Amino acid sequence: MPDRARDGAVRQTGADGFSCDHFRAPDRTDGAVVRARYRCVTLEDSRAACVPMTDPRLDSLLDTCPGLRLTTEPAELEHYGRDWTRRWTPAPLAIALPSSVEQVQAILRWATAQGVSVVPSGGRTGLSGGAVAANGELVLSLERMNKPLGFDAVDRTLTVQAGMALEAVHNAAREHGLIYPVDFAARGSCSIGGNIATNAGGIRVIRYGNTREWIAGLKVVTANGELLELNKGLIKNSSGYDFRQLLIASEGTLGVIVEATLKLTDPPPASNVMLLALPSFEVLMQVFAAFRERLQLQAFEFFTDRALEHVLAHGAQAPFAEVHPFYVVTEFAAGDEVQEAAAMAAFEACMEQGWVSDGVVSQSDAQAAQLWRLREGITEAVARYKPYKNDVSVRISAMPAFMARTQALIGEAYPQFDVVWFGHIGDGNLHINVLKPDATDDAAFVQQCEHVTKLLAGVLKEFDGSISAEHGIGLVKKGYLDSTRSEAEIALMKAVKRAFDPQGLLNPGKVFDL
């Protein structure tokens, strides 16, 4: 795309561009081995330590499931007992790391016989407390079940174990010339099983939809250890209830997902990434409409100057000489001169209307990655502040009115807090992050935030929105479920839970209380 000399025009990123750096949580590969009543673990300093398993129920689990990797080492209990929320102290009974479907079945049969609650665990990148084990539960981690199992070229499906990282799924699909299109910033550490359990969305929902649209089949182990094979990869299947869809977004409360058959699709056409600077919040939807009308959008994300400031402090480079109050990063098909011209026309139309103040467009994959880092790096950049997060959604048509109401509510409620906004404007999803000041007590901070969330839930109810767009309900949002679901719906949810899990042992206390 050509340079534009006049002030505020699109600029190409220079040859030196931005330095490329992607956040990825470190992989864990401990060499734990169970031996009778002790678990021996290799520590980082290569010294061996043996940790006694004092609960006699764990002896019976090892007898039931020979060869199971099991740990009660304190650092592991803390690591596996929490997700990205930090509001609960992890206190699991032990961590089980099965390597096969049969071991998962044995664990759940044992748990049912012993009356032990189980928290299924994937990459633990969730933000709603859905993977927290704080009350003596057994954590069942799927991280060792992380391999591709088969590719079908005719059906264009990829079958994988549930512990496989999303990024590994992407790589496996590319090996066959196809893509699995669901994508988000935590791709290197989140697991496909966790994605399915929360119906994860991410940055490309505007083009490809949520995780739900890409699941052709599931294997799920129920609370009593029975293995269900759901839909079996069929495109058409009108033979009664579709339990596959029921298990998607069930947050580990109905069964443990152990395998998934994923739909794949063709790679998208060549694309460009453009970063836009906006003068105000009010013009956001006009810019979205102008770009959607002219371009095949792959993504359309917004964030605020406060969000950018935190990402820059975390090591990114400033894209513009001046600071602007709002930003949009959009990705769009740009495989030929016609599409590039359409992008320039959309930009210039927004400039003429005063909706856009400045812009920059990528000229290479590396530059595109650095523009995306400004958006995808937000969660990592603010993590140290223990942010209170709201992940909400409304219909796209309701976004302008909802955003106006919400901006006024948040501005009045949090005058003393740093509030970081970003979101997936193309699918009606806003993320509101309230950062805790260092000097503020954790409990007092959460109490104030929950008061405001209750007000926000009331606004969402008026707009027929959702208190959780893609993070799940978990522990964090279950008190606000009735703002999104009716009393009759919640009663039916509880009845379904009792049918699948009569003893209430799977991820207890998540989504709702029985």
VOVO-881162 format. One record per residue: x, y, z of N, C-alpha, C in turn. Coordinates in steps of 0.2 Angstrom, whole numbers, plus 5000, padded with zeros to 4 digits. Layout:
BEGIN
XYZXYZXYZ...
This chain:
BEGIN
500449945000500050005000500450065000500350114996500850174995500850215001501350255002501450305007500950365006500750395011500350455011500750515014500850565011501250615014500850665019500250675018499950725022499850695029499750745034499750725041499150685043499250635047498750585049498550535044498950525039498850475034499150405036498950355032499250285034499950285032500350265037501050255035501250185035501750165031502050095031502550095037502550035040503050025045503750025042504150045045504850055042505149985042505749975039506149915039506349885045506449935050506649915057506049895061505449925059504849915062504849905069504449855072504449845079504849775080505149765086505449705088504949655089505049595086504449535087504549495093504049495097504049455103503349435105503249365106502649345107502649315114502049325118502049295125501849225124502149185128501949115129502149085136501649055139501849035145502348975145502748965149503248915149502948845149503148795145502848725146503148695152502748655155502948615161503148545159503748515161503848445159504248415165503948415171504248385176504248305175504748275179504848205178504648165184504048185186503748155192503648075191503748035196503647965196503347945203502747905202502447885208502747825211502947815217503147755220502847745227502447695227502047675233501747735236501847755242501547805245501947875245502447875241502847935240502947955232502948015231503048035225503748075224504148045220504848075219504848125213505148185214505048235209505748265208505948275202506648305201506548385201506948415206506848485207507348525202507248585201507648625196508348625198508548615204509248605206509548535206509148495203509248425202509348385209509148415214509048375220508448335221508448275223507848235223507448255230506848255230506448265236505848215236505748185241505148135242504548165246503948165243503448195247502948145249502748135255502348085257501648095255501248045253500548055252500148025258499948075262499748055269498948035268498648055263497948035263497847965260497547915264497547845262497147835256496647885254496247875248496747875242497347915242497747915237498047845236498247805241498447735240497947695236497347705237496847665234496747695226496947755225496947775218497447745214498047745217498647715214498547645213498247605218498047535217497547525211497047575210496547575205496847585198497347635198497647655192498347655192498647595191499347585191499747625186500347655188500647695183500447765182499947785186499647855186500247905189500347955186500748005189500348055193500548055200500148085205500648125209500448185211500848225215500548265221500848265226500648315232501148365234501648375230502148425231501848495231502048525237501648595238501648645232502248645229502248695223501848675217501748605216501348585211500648595213500448585219499748595222499548665220500048715221499848785220499848795213500248765209500248785202499648755198499448695200498948665196498248675199498248705205497648715209497348785207497648825203497348895201497348905194496948955191497048975185497349045185497149085180497449155180497149205184496549185188496349225193496749215199496749255204497149255210496749265216496149255216495749275221495649215226495849155225495749095229496349065230496449045237497049005238497048935236497448905232497348835229497448795235497048735236497148685241496848625239497148595233496848535231497148475235496748415234497048355238497648325235497648325228498248305224498148325217498648305213498648325206498748255202498248235198498348175194498448195187498948165184499148185177499048115173498448095171498448035167498748045160498847985157499147985150498747955145498147925147497647895143496947905145496547885140495747895142495647845147495947785147495747725152495947755159496547785159496747815166496247865168495947915164495447955166494847925168494647865165494047835167494147805174494747775175494847745181494847795187495147855186495147905191494447925192494047935188493347955189492947905192493047845191492647785194492947785202493547795203493847805210493547865213493447915210493247975213492447965215492047935211491347925212491347875218491747825218491747775224491947805230492447855230492647885236492347945238491947975234491548035235492048095235492548095230493048145230492848195224492848255225492748305220493348305215493148325209493748325204493648395200494248425199494248485195494648465189494348465183494648455176495148515175495748505172496248555171496548545165496548605161496948605155497548655155497548715152498048755152498048805158497448805161497248855166497348925165497248945159497249015157496649055157496149015160495449045161495449105166494949145166494949215170494349215174493949155175493349155179493449115185493949085186494049035192493748965190493648955184493348885182493848825184494448835184494948785186495248785193494948825197495248835204495048775208495548745212495348695216495548715223495048745227495248775234494948735240494648675238494248645244494448565244495048555243495248485244495048435238494948465232494748425226495348395223495248335219495748315215495848345209496348375207496448405200496648355195496248355190496348305185496648345179497348345178497648385173497648335166497448365161497548335154498148355150498648385154499248415150499648355147499648295150500048245146499748215140499048225140498648195134498648255129499248255125499348325121499548305114499248255111499548235105498948235099499148245093498648235088498548155087497948135085497848065085497648045077497448095073497248075066497048125062497148125056496948175051496548135046495948165044495548135038495548185033495848175027495948225022495248235018494848175018494148185015493648225019493648215025493248245030493548315032494148325031494548385033494448395041494648345044494548345052495248325055495348345061495948335064495748305071495848245073495748225080496348225084496148255090496748275095496548255102497048245106496948235113496748305116496448305122496148365125496648415128497248385130497748425132498248465127498148455121498548485116498448565116498948595116498948665116498648695109498348755110498048775104498548795098499048815100499648835095499848765092499848715095500048645092499548625088498948635089498348615085498448655078498548725079498748765073499248735068499848715072500348695068500248625065499848585068499648515065499248525059498748575060498248585054498648615048499148655049499548685044499948635040500148575044500548525041500148495035499548495035499048465030498748525025499048585025498848635021498248665023497948655029497348685031497448725038496948755040496948785047496448775051496548775058496048775063495948845065495448885063495448955063495348995070495148955075494948985082495649005084495749075087496349095089496349155094496849155099496849205104497549205107497649255111498349275113498649215117498249175121498549125125498649065121498749065115498749005110499348955112499848985115500448945117500348905123499848925127499748885134499148865135498548885132497948865133497848795129497348755132497248685129496648685125496648635120495948635116495448615120495548565125494948545130494648605133495148645136494848705140494548755135494748765129494448805124493748775123493648715122492948685121492548695127492848685133492448685139492148755141492448805138492248875139491948905132491948865127491748895120492048955119492748945119493149005118493049045112493149105112493049145105493749175103493949235105494549255103494449315097495049315094495149375089494849375082494649315080494349305074493649275073493249285079492549265079492149305073492349365072491949405067491949365060492549325059492549285052492449215053492549185059492549115059492049085065491849135069491349105074491749085080491449055085491749035091491948955090492248935096492448865096491948815094491348825096490748785095490648765088490748805083490648795076491148745073491748735077492248695074492348625077491848605081491948535084491448485081491748435077491448385074491248325078491648315083491448265088491848265094491648235100491948235106491948165109492548155113492448095118492548125124492048105129491948135135491848075140492248085146492148035151491648065157491148025158490648055163490948045170490548065175490748065182490847985184490447945181490447875184490947835179491347865175491847835171491647805165491047825163490847795156491147845150491347815145491547855139491047865134490847925133490347945128490747965121490547945116490747965109490248005106490248075105489748115104489848145096489348125092489248155085489748115080490348095083490748055079490948085072490948145072491248185066490748195060490048175062489548185057489348255055489248265049489048335047488248345048487848285046487148285048487048235053486648255058486448205063485848225067485348205065484648225068484348175072484748135076484548075079484548095087484148135088484048155095484448215098484548215105484848265108485648265106485948325105486648335103487048345109487248295112487648305119488248335117488548335111489148365110489048445111488548475109488448545110488348565117488048515120487848525128488548525132488948485130489648485133490048545132489948575126490348635124490148685129490548725132490448775137490148755143490248685145489948665151490448675157491048695155491548715160491748655165491748595162491948535166491448515171490848535171490348515176489948455174489948435168489548375166490048315164490648325162491048275160491748305158492248255158492948275156493048265149493148315145493348305138494048275137494048225133494748185133494948185126494548195121494748195114494248245110494448275104494048315100494248305093493748295089493748295082493648365079494148405076494048475075493948475067493548525065493448545058494048585056494248575050494748625047494548655041494848705039494648745033495248775029495148795023495648825019495948885023496648895022496948955024496549015021496549075025496249135022496749165016496449205012496849245007497349285011497849305007498349355010498049415014498249435019497949485023498449535025498149595027498549655030498249665037498749695041498449725047498549795047498049835050498049905050497949925057498349975060498150005066497950075065497350085068497050155067497050185074497150255074497050295080496350335079495950335084495350365084495250425089494950475088494850535092494450525098493950475098493450475103493150405103492750385108492450325109491850315104491550375103490850375100490950355092491550365089491550355082491750275081491850235086492050175085491650125080490950135081490550095077490450115070490550185069490550205062491150185058491750185062492350155059492250085057491950045062491849975060491349965054490850005054490449995048490750015042491150065042491550085036491950035033492349995037492849945035492449885034491949865037491549805036491149805029490949865027490649875021491049865015491749885016492149885010492649825010492749785016493249735016493049675019493349615018493249555021493649555027493349565033493649575039493849505042494449495045494649445048494649455056494749515058494649535065494649615065494249635071494249705072494149715079494749735082494849745089494949815091494749835097494949905099495249895106495649955108495849965115496050035116496150055122496150125124496950145125497050205126497650235127497950205134497550195139497850165145498050095143497750055139497949985138498649985134498650035129499250045125499850065130499750105135500250125139500550065143500150025145500349965149500749915144500549905138500949865134501549895132501649965131502249995129502749985135502449995141502849985147503149915148502849865145503049795145503449785140503749825136504249815131504049825123503449845122503249855115503449925113503449945107503650005104503050045102503050115103502550155101502450155094501750155091501650155084501550225081501450275085501350335083501750385087501850445085502250495088501850525094501150535092500650565097500250505100500050525106499550485110498850495108498450445107497750455105497350415110496650435111496250405116496050335115495950315108495750245106496050225100496150155100496450125094496050065092496150045085495849985082496449955079496449885080496849845075496349805071496449805065496049765061496449725055496149665054496549625049496049605044496249615037495749605032496049575026495649545022495949515016496249565011496849555009497149605004497649564999497349524996497749474991497849514985497549564983497649594976497649674977497749704971497749784971497049804973496449774971495849794972495649794979495849744983495749744990496149794994496749804992497149854995496849924993496649934987496249994986495650004990495349954991494749954996494849975003495449945005495649965012495850045012496250065007496350135007495750185007495250155003494650195002494250195009494250145013493950145019494350185024494950185024495350235028495250305027495250325020495150395018494450415020493950375019493250395021493250415028493550375032493550385039493950445041494450455038494850525039494450585037494050575031493650635029493150655034492850595037492350605042492550625049493250625050493550645056493450585061493350525059493350465063493950435065494450445061495150425062495650475061496150475066496650525066497350505063497450445063498150415060498050345059498550315056498550245054499150225052499250155052499850125050499650055048499950035042499849965039500449925039500349855040500949815040501149805033501749785032502049775025502449705025502349665031502649605032502349565037502449495038502149455043502449485050503049495050503449525056503049585059502949635054502649695056501949685058501549635055500949625057500849595064501349555065501449525072501549575077501949625076502049685081501449725082501049735076500449775077499949735082499949665080499449625084499749625092500349635093500649625100500349685104500249745101499949795105499249785107498849735104498249715107498349655111498649605108498749535112499149545118499549595119499949595125499649625131499049645130498749685136498649645142498349585141498249535147498849525151499449515147500049495151500349565154500249615151500549685153500149705160499549685161499149715167499149665172499449605171499349545175499549565182500049595183500349615190499949655194499449685191498949725195498349685198498349625197497749585199497149615197497049625190496449655188495849615189495249655191494649635191494349635184494149585181493949575174493149575173492949605169492249595166492249585159491949525157491949505150491249495148491049545144490249555143490149555135489549545134489349545127488649565126488449605120487849615118487749605110487249615108487149615100487549665097487849655091488249715088487849775087487149765085486749825084486649865091486749835096486649865103487249895105487849885102488449915105488449985106488250025101488350105103488050125109487350105110486950125116487250095122487450025122487749995128488350025130488850035125489450065127489450135130488950175127488850245130488650235138488150185139487950175146488450155150488850105148489350075151489950115153490150155148490650205149490450255155489850275155489650325160489650295167489450225167489350195173490050175176490550155172491250135174491550205176491450255172491850315174491650345181490950335182490750365189490950315194490950255193491050205198491750195200492250205196492950195197493350255196493150315199493550375197494350375199494450325204495150325207495550265205495250225200495550165198495750175191496250135189496450135182496050075178495650095173495250055170495450045163495649985161495849965154495349935150495149965145494649935140494949905134494649845132494849825125494249775123494249755117493749705115493649695108493249645107493149615100492449655097492549715095491949755093491549715087491949675083491549645078491049595080491149565086490649515089490249535095490349605097489949635102490249615109490849605110491249585116491649635119491549655125491949705128492349675134492949695135493349675141493549735145493249735151493449795156493849765161494449795162494949775167495049835172494849815178494949865183495649845187496149895187496749875190496749895197497049845201497049855208497649905210497549955213498149995216498549955221499149965221499649925225499449935233499249995234499050005242498349985244497949965239497249945241497249875243496849855248496749795251496449745246496649685245496349645240495549635241495349625247494649605248494249665247494449725249494149785249494049805241494549795237494549805230494049765227494049695228493549655225492849675227492749685233492049705236491849765232492249815231491949875227491849855220492249815217492149795210491549755209491449715214490849665213490149715214490249765218489649805218489449845211490049865208489949895201489749835196489949775197489749725192489049705193488749715199488049705200487649755196487949815196487549875192487649855185488249835183488349815176487949765173487849715178487349655176486649685175486449735179485849755178485749795171486249825169486249855162486249805157486649755158486649695153485949665152485649655158484949625157484449665153484549735154484149785150484249775142484949755140485149745134485149675131484849635135484849555134485549535132486049555136486749535135486949485139487549465139487849415143488449435148488449415154488949435159489549395158489549345153490149315151490149295144490549335140490549325133490949255131491549255134491949195132492449165137492349195143492849165149492449115153491849105152491449065156491249095163490849065166490549085173490949075179491149005179491648985184491449005191491849025195491749055202491549135202491949165197491949235197491249265196490849235191490249265188489649235190489649175194489049145196488549175199488749225203488249275207487849315202488049315196487749365191487449325185487349255186487149215181486349235179486049255184485349265183485149335180485749375178485649435174485649415167485849355165485949325158485449275157485349225162484849175161484249175165483649155163483049155167483049105172482649115177482549065182482348995180481948995175481848925172482448895168482848935165483448915162483948885167484048925172484448895178484248835181483548825182483348765185483448705180483348715174483448665169484248645169484648695169485348685170485548635176485248655181485348615187485148545186484548535183484348465182484748425177485048465172485548425168486148405172486348455176486948435180486848375184486248375187486148315192486048245187485848255181485748195177486448165175486948215173487548195171488048175177487948205183488348205189487948205195487648145197487148145202487448165209488148145210488448165216488748235217488648275211488948335211489748345212490048295209490848295210491248325205490948335199491348375194491348445194491948475196492048545196491448575200491348555206490848585211490948655212490348685213490348765214490448805209490548775203490648825197490048825193489948885190489348905186488748925191488548875195488048885200488148845206487748855211487748805217487148765217487248705218486648655219486348655226
